[in-house]
Amino acid sequence: MSTPTRRNPRARRRQPLLRPALIGLGLVALLLLGISIGRALEDGPSPGGTQTNVRTLTPQPLPPAERTVTVTVTTG
């Protein structure tokens, strides 16, 4: 019967900075991707857009009043 082999704990710690370095590079790549997408959305034209038309309206003359009504208020 063969005896189970045990791993040497030192063999696992060959490159202790590899994992944090890869995580850091991934985060930097994610940051740069976010910045580039943000700039692309900011620089692009807005869909539909807004168009403003300014017109000056001239008032039409009012016809003369047909009758005049006078209201008298008394307080008691």
OpenMM code with the backbone's topology and positions (N, CA, C; nanometers):
from openmm import Vec3, app, unit

residues = "MET SER THR PRO THR ARG ARG ASN PRO ARG ALA ARG ARG ARG GLN PRO LEU LEU ARG PRO ALA LEU ILE GLY LEU GLY LEU VAL ALA LEU LEU LEU LEU GLY ILE SER ILE GLY ARG ALA LEU GLU ASP GLY PRO SER PRO GLY GLY THR GLN THR ASN VAL ARG THR LEU THR PRO GLN PRO LEU PRO PRO ALA GLU ARG THR VAL THR VAL THR VAL THR THR GLY".split()
positions = [
    Vec3(0.0836, -0.1155, 0.0000),
    Vec3(0.0000, 0.0000, 0.0000),
    Vec3(0.0894, 0.1234, 0.0000),
    Vec3(0.0486, 0.2235, -0.0797),
    Vec3(0.1326, 0.3421, -0.0894),
    Vec3(0.0884, 0.4437, 0.0153),
    Vec3(0.1823, 0.5167, 0.0615),
    Vec3(0.1519, 0.6197, 0.1619),
    Vec3(0.1123, 0.7474, 0.0894),
    Vec3(0.0145, 0.8203, 0.1449),
    Vec3(-0.0260, 0.9453, 0.0795),
    Vec3(0.0887, 1.0457, 0.0833),
    Vec3(0.1032, 1.1153, -0.0267),
    Vec3(0.2107, 1.2149, -0.0338),
    Vec3(0.1606, 1.3464, 0.0203),
    Vec3(0.2439, 1.4113, 0.0935),
    Vec3(0.2092, 1.5418, 0.1488),
    Vec3(0.2857, 1.6473, 0.0718),
    Vec3(0.2176, 1.7552, 0.0455),
    Vec3(0.2826, 1.8655, -0.0252),
    Vec3(0.3704, 1.9424, 0.0701),
    Vec3(0.4740, 1.9896, 0.0142),
    Vec3(0.5638, 2.0735, 0.0915),
    Vec3(0.5015, 2.2123, 0.1040),
    Vec3(0.4833, 2.2678, 0.2243),
    Vec3(0.4204, 2.3998, 0.2373),
    Vec3(0.4985, 2.5101, 0.1680),
    Vec3(0.6274, 2.4934, 0.1537),
    Vec3(0.7079, 2.5956, 0.0862),
    Vec3(0.6827, 2.5991, -0.0639),
    Vec3(0.6466, 2.4860, -0.1218),
    Vec3(0.6242, 2.4799, -0.2664),
    Vec3(0.5022, 2.5641, -0.3057),
    Vec3(0.4089, 2.5763, -0.2167),
    Vec3(0.2895, 2.6542, -0.2465),
    Vec3(0.3182, 2.8037, -0.2460),
    Vec3(0.4148, 2.8487, -0.1743),
    Vec3(0.4485, 2.9901, -0.1592),
    Vec3(0.5593, 3.0343, -0.2544),
    Vec3(0.5637, 2.9760, -0.3720),
    Vec3(0.6692, 3.0108, -0.4669),
    Vec3(0.6626, 3.1569, -0.5080),
    Vec3(0.5435, 3.2010, -0.5445),
    Vec3(0.5272, 3.3369, -0.5954),
    Vec3(0.4192, 3.4071, -0.5131),
    Vec3(0.4551, 3.4600, -0.3980),
    Vec3(0.3531, 3.5172, -0.3100),
    Vec3(0.2939, 3.6476, -0.3642),
    Vec3(0.3596, 3.7145, -0.4556),
    Vec3(0.3094, 3.8417, -0.5068),
    Vec3(0.2331, 3.8277, -0.6380),
    Vec3(0.2274, 3.7060, -0.6908),
    Vec3(0.1620, 3.6880, -0.8205),
    Vec3(0.0124, 3.7160, -0.8134),
    Vec3(-0.0568, 3.6597, -0.7163),
    Vec3(-0.2012, 3.6784, -0.7071),
    Vec3(-0.2390, 3.8247, -0.6810),
    Vec3(-0.1789, 3.8935, -0.5840),
    Vec3(-0.2139, 4.0358, -0.5660),
    Vec3(-0.1793, 4.1210, -0.6877),
    Vec3(-0.0705, 4.0871, -0.7567),
    Vec3(-0.0337, 4.1637, -0.8759),
    Vec3(-0.1377, 4.1436, -0.9863),
    Vec3(-0.1852, 4.0228, -1.0044),
    Vec3(-0.2877, 3.9964, -1.1062),
    Vec3(-0.4198, 4.0636, -1.0693),
    Vec3(-0.4550, 4.0636, -0.9429),
    Vec3(-0.5773, 4.1314, -0.8989),
    Vec3(-0.5641, 4.2813, -0.9224),
    Vec3(-0.4472, 4.3369, -0.8904),
    Vec3(-0.4243, 4.4797, -0.9126),
    Vec3(-0.4328, 4.5159, -1.0599),
    Vec3(-0.3714, 4.4341, -1.1453),
    Vec3(-0.3790, 4.4596, -1.2895),
    Vec3(-0.5232, 4.4493, -1.3405),
    Vec3(-0.5973, 4.3554, -1.2878),
    Vec3(-0.7372, 4.3424, -1.3273),
    Vec3(-0.8192, 4.4643, -1.2862),
    Vec3(-0.7937, 4.5154, -1.1663),
    Vec3(-0.8660, 4.6343, -1.1204),
    Vec3(-0.8290, 4.7572, -1.2027),
    Vec3(-0.7019, 4.7702, -1.2377),
    Vec3(-0.6602, 4.8834, -1.3220),
    Vec3(-0.7243, 4.8729, -1.4600),
    Vec3(-0.7283, 4.7522, -1.5157),
    Vec3(-0.7922, 4.7332, -1.6465),
    Vec3(-0.9411, 4.7656, -1.6393),
    Vec3(-1.0060, 4.7267, -1.5290),
    Vec3(-1.1477, 4.7561, -1.5120),
    Vec3(-1.1706, 4.9067, -1.4989),
    Vec3(-1.0829, 4.9756, -1.4283),
    Vec3(-1.0937, 5.1204, -1.4144),
    Vec3(-1.0779, 5.1894, -1.5498),
    Vec3(-0.9787, 5.1479, -1.6271),
    Vec3(-0.9570, 5.2081, -1.7585),
    Vec3(-1.0736, 5.1802, -1.8523),
    Vec3(-1.1314, 5.0629, -1.8428),
    Vec3(-1.2479, 5.0304, -1.9248),
    Vec3(-1.3661, 5.1200, -1.8873),
    Vec3(-1.3868, 5.1403, -1.7585),
    Vec3(-1.4956, 5.2276, -1.7141),
    Vec3(-1.4758, 5.3708, -1.7589),
    Vec3(-1.3533, 5.4202, -1.7512),
    Vec3(-1.3242, 5.5567, -1.7947),
    Vec3(-1.3491, 5.5710, -1.9447),
    Vec3(-1.3053, 5.4720, -2.0222),
    Vec3(-1.3227, 5.4819, -2.1678),
    Vec3(-1.4707, 5.4752, -2.2064),
    Vec3(-1.5486, 5.3939, -2.1383),
    Vec3(-1.6919, 5.3876, -2.1684),
    Vec3(-1.7588, 5.5188, -2.1286),
    Vec3(-1.7200, 5.5751, -2.0150),
    Vec3(-1.7768, 5.7028, -1.9720),
    Vec3(-1.7471, 5.8146, -2.0694),
    Vec3(-1.6253, 5.8192, -2.1184),
    Vec3(-1.5895, 5.9235, -2.2159),
    Vec3(-1.6637, 5.9044, -2.3472),
    Vec3(-1.6798, 5.7796, -2.3889),
    Vec3(-1.7509, 5.7534, -2.5139),
    Vec3(-1.8965, 5.7965, -2.5033),
    Vec3(-1.9580, 5.7723, -2.3881),
    Vec3(-2.0973, 5.8134, -2.3709),
    Vec3(-2.1089, 5.9647, -2.3611),
    Vec3(-2.0105, 6.0285, -2.3017),
    Vec3(-2.0130, 6.1741, -2.2865),
    Vec3(-1.9905, 6.2448, -2.4199),
    Vec3(-1.9020, 6.1917, -2.5027),
    Vec3(-1.8676, 6.2556, -2.6296),
    Vec3(-1.9711, 6.2328, -2.7385),
    Vec3(-2.0482, 6.1268, -2.7276),
    Vec3(-2.1430, 6.0930, -2.8324),
    Vec3(-2.2596, 6.1905, -2.8365),
    Vec3(-2.3233, 6.2023, -2.9522),
    Vec3(-2.4389, 6.2918, -2.9620),
    Vec3(-2.5571, 6.2336, -2.8841),
    Vec3(-2.6364, 6.3204, -2.8278),
    Vec3(-2.7531, 6.2724, -2.7541),
    Vec3(-2.8603, 6.2307, -2.8551),
    Vec3(-2.9227, 6.1157, -2.8344),
    Vec3(-3.0213, 6.0683, -2.9301),
    Vec3(-3.1452, 6.1575, -2.9297),
    Vec3(-3.1913, 6.1924, -3.0475),
    Vec3(-3.3102, 6.2756, -3.0586),
    Vec3(-3.2793, 6.4229, -3.0452),
    Vec3(-3.2064, 6.4571, -2.9427),
    Vec3(-3.1687, 6.5958, -2.9205),
    Vec3(-3.2885, 6.6846, -2.8897),
    Vec3(-3.2620, 6.8095, -2.8673),
    Vec3(-3.3664, 6.9077, -2.8406),
    Vec3(-3.3503, 7.0220, -2.9384),
    Vec3(-3.4595, 7.0599, -2.9997),
    Vec3(-3.4570, 7.1704, -3.0934),
    Vec3(-3.5513, 7.2776, -3.0406),
    Vec3(-3.5025, 7.4000, -3.0301),
    Vec3(-3.5814, 7.5104, -2.9773),
    Vec3(-3.6112, 7.6091, -3.0889),
    Vec3(-3.7379, 7.6403, -3.1061),
    Vec3(-3.7811, 7.7407, -3.2032),
    Vec3(-3.8334, 7.8614, -3.1262),
    Vec3(-3.7900, 7.9794, -3.1627),
    Vec3(-3.8341, 8.1020, -3.0971),
    Vec3(-3.9156, 8.1822, -3.1976),
    Vec3(-4.0395, 8.2129, -3.1609),
    Vec3(-4.1262, 8.2933, -3.2468),
    Vec3(-4.1790, 8.4108, -3.1656),
    Vec3(-4.1981, 8.5216, -3.2314),
    Vec3(-4.2583, 8.6383, -3.1681),
    Vec3(-4.4012, 8.6505, -3.2188),
    Vec3(-4.4944, 8.6463, -3.1255),
    Vec3(-4.6352, 8.6561, -3.1623),
    Vec3(-4.6807, 8.8004, -3.1426),
    Vec3(-4.7530, 8.8521, -3.2395),
    Vec3(-4.8080, 8.9874, -3.2277),
    Vec3(-4.9503, 8.9770, -3.1769),
    Vec3(-4.9861, 9.0601, -3.0796),
    Vec3(-5.1223, 9.0510, -3.0249),
    Vec3(-5.2250, 9.0992, -3.1262),
    Vec3(-5.3388, 9.0351, -3.1275),
    Vec3(-5.4495, 9.0730, -3.2156),
    Vec3(-5.5316, 9.1807, -3.1436),
    Vec3(-5.5865, 9.2755, -3.2169),
    Vec3(-5.6684, 9.3788, -3.1516),
    Vec3(-5.7972, 9.3187, -3.0963),
    Vec3(-5.8383, 9.3712, -2.9784),
    Vec3(-5.9611, 9.3238, -2.9164),
    Vec3(-6.0796, 9.4007, -2.9735),
    Vec3(-6.1919, 9.3340, -2.9939),
    Vec3(-6.3112, 9.4062, -3.0401),
    Vec3(-6.3633, 9.4941, -2.9259),
    Vec3(-6.4305, 9.6033, -2.9574),
    Vec3(-6.4844, 9.6892, -2.8500),
    Vec3(-6.5900, 9.6151, -2.7684),
    Vec3(-6.5962, 9.6475, -2.6393),
    Vec3(-6.6937, 9.5833, -2.5503),
    Vec3(-6.8343, 9.6220, -2.5910),
    Vec3(-6.9281, 9.5275, -2.5912),
    Vec3(-7.0664, 9.5536, -2.6314),
    Vec3(-7.1423, 9.6265, -2.5218),
    Vec3(-7.1130, 9.5956, -2.3958),
    Vec3(-7.1790, 9.6659, -2.2866),
    Vec3(-7.0850, 9.6735, -2.1681),
    Vec3(-7.1062, 9.7679, -2.0826),
    Vec3(-7.0246, 9.7900, -1.9648),
    Vec3(-7.1072, 9.7551, -1.8422),
    Vec3(-7.0488, 9.6813, -1.7503),
    Vec3(-7.1177, 9.6407, -1.6283),
    Vec3(-7.0481, 9.7073, -1.5117),
    Vec3(-7.1277, 9.7723, -1.4224),
    Vec3(-7.0729, 9.8359, -1.3045),
    Vec3(-7.1197, 9.7585, -1.1823),
    Vec3(-7.0260, 9.7226, -1.0939),
    Vec3(-7.0578, 9.6487, -0.9731),
    Vec3(-7.0320, 9.7397, -0.8552),
    Vec3(-7.1348, 9.7537, -0.7644),
    Vec3(-7.1215, 9.8358, -0.6451),
    Vec3(-7.1296, 9.7445, -0.5248),
    Vec3(-7.0320, 9.7551, -0.4367),
    Vec3(-7.0288, 9.6713, -0.3161),
    Vec3(-7.0465, 9.7630, -0.1969),
    Vec3(-7.1409, 9.7284, -0.1090),
    Vec3(-7.1611, 9.8044, 0.0134),
    Vec3(-7.1372, 9.7138, 0.1327),
    Vec3(-7.0777, 9.7714, 0.2344),
    Vec3(-7.0540, 9.6935, 0.3559),
    Vec3(-7.1491, 9.7458, 0.4632),
    Vec3(-7.2002, 9.6605, 0.5397),
    Vec3(-7.3032, 9.7024, 0.6305),
    Vec3(-7.2690, 9.7041, 0.7683),
] * unit.nanometer
topology = app.Topology()
chain = topology.addChain("A")
for resn in residues:
    res = topology.addResidue(resn, chain)
    for name in ("N", "CA", "C"):
        topology.addAtom(name, app.Element.getBySymbol(name[0]), res)
